[in-house]
């Protein structure tokens, strides 16, 4: 590395740090309470679902960058069992934990035991 590269690396790091600190503290600097517009509040309601879908769906339908070619994949059955548990127990307090447990109880025997 040259001295110029090191200098610009430091400048970029400092610049990104300042931008990050500024954008994260803008809400605290103001003396008035911040109110998001209705459209932004409504959009933020869907953010967790969209993020979860963006992480889970590719993991369910792809293996090493390619779509799965067979129905004998333990992930599919585990996801179906977990979804069934969740929708069947949605009003109760342990629906999320039960979803994980049921999904793993289906996944592990199929994957470890049968090699799916």
CORGIRA-V908949 format. One record per residue. N is the residue number from 1. RES is the residue in three letters. PSI is psi in radians with two decimals (* if undefined). OMEGA is omega as a letter, one per 30 degrees, with the letter a starting at -180 (NA if undefined). D_FIRST is the distance of its C-alpha to the first C-alpha in whole Angstrom. Layout:
((N RES PSI OMEGA D_FIRST) (N RES PSI OMEGA D_FIRST))
This chain:
((1 UNK 2.55 l 0) (2 UNK 3.01 l 4) (3 UNK -0.60 l 7) (4 UNK -0.73 l 8) (5 UNK -0.78 l 6) (6 UNK -0.70 l 7) (7 UNK -0.85 a 10) (8 UNK -0.53 l 11) (9 UNK -0.78 l 11) (10 UNK -0.74 l 13) (11 UNK -0.76 l 15) (12 UNK -0.75 l 16) (13 UNK -0.79 l 16) (14 UNK -0.75 l 19) (15 UNK -0.79 l 20) (16 UNK -0.62 l 21) (17 UNK -0.79 l 22) (18 UNK -0.75 l 25) (19 UNK -0.74 l 26) (20 UNK -0.81 a 27) (21 UNK -0.76 a 29) (22 UNK -0.85 a 30) (23 UNK -0.52 l 32) (24 UNK -0.35 a 33) (25 UNK -0.04 l 35) (26 UNK -0.63 a 36) (27 UNK -0.46 a 39) (28 UNK -0.39 a 40) (29 UNK -0.62 a 40) (30 UNK 2.51 l 43) (31 UNK -0.24 l 46) (32 UNK 2.68 l 48) (33 UNK 2.42 l 48) (34 UNK 2.41 l 46) (35 UNK 2.06 l 47) (36 UNK 2.57 l 46) (37 UNK 2.73 a 48) (38 UNK -0.70 a 50) (39 UNK -0.58 l 48) (40 UNK -0.70 l 45) (41 UNK -0.72 l 47) (42 UNK -0.71 l 48) (43 UNK -0.62 a 45) (44 UNK -0.34 l 43) (45 UNK -0.50 a 46) (46 UNK -0.12 a 45) (47 UNK -0.80 l 41) (48 UNK -0.68 l 42) (49 UNK -0.74 a 44) (50 UNK -0.72 l 41) (51 UNK -0.74 l 38) (52 UNK -0.76 l 40) (53 UNK -0.66 a 42) (54 UNK -0.46 l 38) (55 UNK -0.75 a 37) (56 UNK -0.81 a 40) (57 UNK -0.84 l 42) (58 UNK -0.61 l 39) (59 UNK -0.54 a 39) (60 UNK -0.62 a 43) (61 UNK -0.04 a 43) (62 UNK 2.59 l 40) (63 UNK 2.10 l 39) (64 UNK 0.75 l 35) (65 UNK 0.08 l 35) (66 UNK 2.57 l 39) (67 UNK 2.53 l 42) (68 UNK 2.54 a 44) (69 UNK -0.09 a 47) (70 UNK 2.73 l 50) (71 UNK -0.17 a 52) (72 UNK 1.12 l 51) (73 UNK 2.13 a 48) (74 UNK -0.51 a 49) (75 UNK -0.65 l 46) (76 UNK -0.82 a 49) (77 UNK -0.65 l 52) (78 UNK -0.72 l 50) (79 UNK -0.72 l 49) (80 UNK -0.76 l 52) (81 UNK -0.75 l 54) (82 UNK -0.73 l 52) (83 UNK -0.71 l 52) (84 UNK -0.76 l 56) (85 UNK -0.80 a 56) (86 UNK -0.85 a 54) (87 UNK -0.44 l 57) (88 UNK -0.40 a 59) (89 UNK 0.50 a 59) (90 UNK -0.65 a 57) (91 UNK -0.18 a 59) (92 UNK 2.88 a 59) (93 UNK -0.46 a 56) (94 UNK 0.46 a 55) (95 UNK -0.73 a 54) (96 UNK -0.82 l 50) (97 UNK -0.73 l 50) (98 UNK -0.63 l 53) (99 UNK -0.78 l 51) (100 UNK -0.80 a 48) (101 UNK -0.83 a 51) (102 UNK -0.75 l 53) (103 UNK -0.76 l 50) (104 UNK -0.59 l 49) (105 UNK -0.49 l 52) (106 UNK -0.72 a 52) (107 UNK -0.86 a 49) (108 UNK -0.85 l 49) (109 UNK -0.66 a 52) (110 UNK -0.73 a 51) (111 UNK -0.85 a 48) (112 UNK -0.79 a 48) (113 UNK -0.86 a 52) (114 UNK -0.13 l 52) (115 UNK 0.39 l 49) (116 UNK * NA 49))
